[in-house]
Amino acid sequence: MTDDTPVRSIHAANLEHLAPRAVDTHKGQLGHVLIIAGDLGMGGAGLLSAQAALRCGAGMVSLATREQHISAALSRLPEVMACAIRASAELRAPLQRATVLVVGPGLGQSAWSRALLSSAAQRTIMQVWDADALNMLADNICSQPQQCILTPHPGEAARLLKITTAQVQADRCAAVLAIAHRYNAVTVLKGHHSLIATPQGELSRVERGHPVMAGAGFGDVLSGVIAALLAQGLSAYSAACLAVWLHACAGEQLASQGRGLVASEMCERIRQLLEEHSPCQA
């Protein structure tokens, strides 16, 4: 990146819109998001992604996770199709049904985790890779698919680039562009004033958000929002930009509650903001 690389500042007027829905629209036209997440002890991450995808209008949402998390998933989100995955072979059918994948929230790096990531990487559909999927990508356990959005926080970005977190934060624009180019993927570098870059060098920045969002699970919610927008037809770059903006604005609006805002509280506000930006029916 050179010092004069243009950075687009994102605001409501320069974001893409979801198309209004025709009166005879059915769920099969609105995509099927499959979330591959949740090794033992980390089952909540996938639930947050699933909740966000539902709230942002995906037609169907499935969750592939450890058998031990199924009861909690059904209790919390009865609209989600929860699939108990004991071995990667059991992932084949859910993968065939999906149109968009979210891979990585709470996934861990066990043998089970690696097998599921490898299976997902072989699918040629749009995918959002987050959290442990990024850590395993950095460790060269597998390669990302051709159609992929990467959503690292600064620590994960540092591992992807084999540099320090301090170096990432010292030049965030250069870091996000380098990841996008190296991995040939639209990349979201999360944090204060999140950045979105394409492999071709497009760069956008969301100058919204609030430190109240510094907590567990907020990135899992963002992954679900991106996936829902992809499922409903937005391109990778447009979906990433809109999702990051919605996520940041929701955090700002809820900041009056102060410390202790939890990620699940974001989903309803993001839904409201999305409806204001892209009404369901014209």
N, C-alpha and C positions, 0 to 999 in steps of 0.2 A: 504494500500500500504506500502511496505517496502522500505528502502532506496536503495535497489539494484533492484528495479523493472526496467526491460529493457524498454527503450524508443527508438523506431525506428525513425531515422531522415529521413523524406520523401524527395526524390528527383526524378527526371524524370525516372531514371533507375529502381527504385523499385516500380513503380506504375503500376496498371493494365491498359490495353488498351481496348478501344472499338473495337469490331471486325470490319473489313472492310465490307462494304455493297456489296452484290451481285448486279449484273447489273439489276436484276428484282425485287429489293426490293421495297416495297410500304409502305405508311405511317402507315398502320394498323399493321405492324410488328415492329414498333418503339415506341410503347407505347402511352398512352393517359394520360397526366398529367392534373389533375383538381386542381386548386388553389382556396381555400376557404378563402376569405380575404376581408378586406375593409369595416368596419363599416362607418357610416357617418363621413365625414371629414378626412378619412384615405384611400381614394380610390387608391392613388398612389402606395401603398406598393404591392398590388396584381399585378398591371401592371408591376412593376419591376421584380417580380418573373416570370410572364408570359413571358416577353421579354427574360429573361435569359434562360428559358426552351426552347423557340423557337430557340434561337441562338445556343444552345448546342445540337440540333438535335432531340428533342422529335417529334414523328410523328404527334401528335395532342395535342393542349393545350386548355383547357377550363378555364374560370374564373367565379366563383360563387361569386356574390357580391351584394351590395345594388343596387336597381333599379336606384338610382340617379347617379351611376357611369357608367352606360352602354354606354351612348353617348361618354364619354371621352375614354372608352376602345375601342370602335369601331373606333373612329377617330385615336387613337394612334397606335393600334395593330389590323388591319383588319384581320390578320390571326388567331386571337384568337376567340374562340366561347364564347361570353360573355352571361352569364345567370343571369337574374334579379331574386333574391331570396328575397321574402317577408316573407316567413315562411318556416320552416324546411321541410315541406312536399314537397316543390318545389325543394328540393335538391335530392330527391330520384332518379330521372332519370339521372341527371349528375353523381351521385355516381355509378350507375350501369354501366355506360359507361367507367369510369376511370380505369386505371391500377395502377396509382400512385397518391397520394394526397400530396399537400402542404397545411398545415392548420396553420393559425395564423397571417400572416403579416397584420398589421392594423386591425385585427379582432375586437379589443375592448373586453369589458367584459359585454356587455348589455345582456338582455334576448335573443335577436336575436343571438348574438354571442354564447351564451351558448347552444342554441338549435342546431346551426350548428355544433359546436364542438362535442356535444353528438351524433349527427347523423354520423359524420365522424368516431368517435371512435368505432362504431359498425361494420365498414367495415373491412374485413380481407385481405386488400391489403397493400402494402408497403406505408408508410406515412412519411412525413417530418414535424415535429412539431416545430414551431418557435414562437417567440414573445408572443402574448397574449394567444396562446394555452398553452405555458409553464407556464404563470402566472396562468391560470385557473387550470392547472394540479397541480401546487403547492398548490392551494387552495382546492384541493380535489373535484373539481366540477365534474370531471369524471376521468377515468383511461385511460392511453394510450393504443392503440391497441397492439397486439402481435408483429407486424412487424412495427417498428418505429425507426426513427432517430430523436434525440433531438438536437437542435442547440442553446443552451443558450449563451448569453454574461455573464460576471461575475455577474451582478446584478440578472439576471434570475437564474443563477446557485445557488446563495445564497438563493433565495427564495425556490428553489427545495430542498435544503439541510437543510433549516431552520437555516442557519448561516449567518454571515455578509459577505459583499462583500470583506472586508479586509481579512477575513479568507480564502475565496476562492483564492484570489490573493497571499496569503502567501504560499500556496501549491497547485498550479493549477493541478499538476498531481494527487494528492490525491483527489481533488474535482471532476475531470472529471471521474475518476475511480469509485468514490462513486456514482455519478449520474447514470453511466452506469449499475452498479450493482443493485442499489435500484430500478431503473425503467426498468431493463432488456432491455435496448435499446442502440444501438450504439449512442454515444454522442460526439458532437463537442463542445468544450469549446472555444469560439471565443476570439479574442484579440491578443496581441503581442505573436507571436509564438503559434498559435492555436494548440490545442491538440485534438486527436481523440481516443476514447477508446471504447472497446467492453465489454459486461457483463462478458466475460471470462477472462478479464484482459490484453488483447492486448492494447498497447499504442503507438501512433505515434505522431510526432510533425512536423509541417511545419515551418521551420526556414526562412521564407520569409515574404514579406509584407512591408508596409511602413505607417508611420503615416498620410500620405495624405488620407488614407482610413477611417480616423476617422470622419464619417459623416453619415447622415441619408440615409437609403436605401441599404447600402452595404450588410447587412445581408439578406435582401429580395432577392437580386440578388443571393447570395450564395444558398439560399433555392431552387431557380429555377434551378440552375446548378446541385445540387444534384439530384433533381427529374428527370431531363432529362437523367442523367447517369443511374439512376435506371430504367427508362422507356426503355432504350436501352440494359438492361441486366446485368449491373454490380451488384455485391452483395452490401449490405448496407455499409459494412466497406470499400470496395474498392471504391465505389461511393463517400463516404464522404471524403476519403483521396485524391482522384484525384480532387474533386471539390474544396477543401480547398487549395490545391496546385495551381490549375489554377487561383483561385480568388486572392491569394496572389501574384503570379507572375504577373498577369495583373496589380495589383496595383503598383508593383515596376516599371513596364515598363512605366506606365502613370505618375509616380511621378515627372517627369521632368516638368510637367505642374504646379506643386506646389499646393498651397491651392486652394480650390474651385473645385477640381475634383468632379463630381457628379456620383452617382451610375450607372445611365443609360449609361454613357460613358464606363463602364467596359465591357458591354456585347459583343461588337464587338471584343475587344482585347481577351477576354476569348475564343470566337469562334475561333480566329486565333491560339491561343495557343493549343486548343484542336485538331485542324486539324493537327498541327505540331506533336503532341504527338500520335494521333490516326487518320491517314489519312482515309478519307471516303472510298476511293477505293484503294486497293493495287496496 
